[in-house]
Amino acid sequence: MKNLSPYALRYRLSVASRVVAAALGGYALAAAISMALARALPMSRAEAVTTATILGVLAMPAAVIWVFAARAAWLAWAGVIAVTMCAAAVAWLLGVPA
């Protein structure tokens, strides 16, 4: 294996960090949005869960686009974590549906 320059190593670690942020962060974001929407949508429980799941799945590619469009890997992580925490807080505040 050839020696990598510090710049090349930093670049590869940045890309690896973005891939992890896109995969794990995108999944967490989709789950949090699905939970929040399932509790917030004014429909029957089954319809709300189905609609929320479909809309939550759309959050995953949006997270991937955001992660690779961000200027830095830490901004990618910060954006995904911030939106995920906001969606999780909304889901928690709305509580368990009756």
Phi, psi and omega in degrees: 000131182281155180287136178264144174288158179302326179294316181294320178295317179298319179297315181294321177293324177296316179294318178297320178296320178293322178296317178295318178297320180292317183286302184284316179294321178295321178294315179296320178296315179298320179293317181294319178294320178298317179297315182296315181291324179298328179274337186266333185290133183273069178219181176296159185301315182296317179293321180295318180293318179296313180296318180295323179294317179297316180289326178294325179296330178290341180287332182297307177295330177295320178294319179297317178298316180299314184300318182273352176265343181294150182293324183225157181296324180292328175292324177297312178299316182299317180295315180295316181294319182297313181291322178297316180294322177296315179294320178294323178295319177297316179298318181292318180293327179285341175071183180284129179294150183286000000 
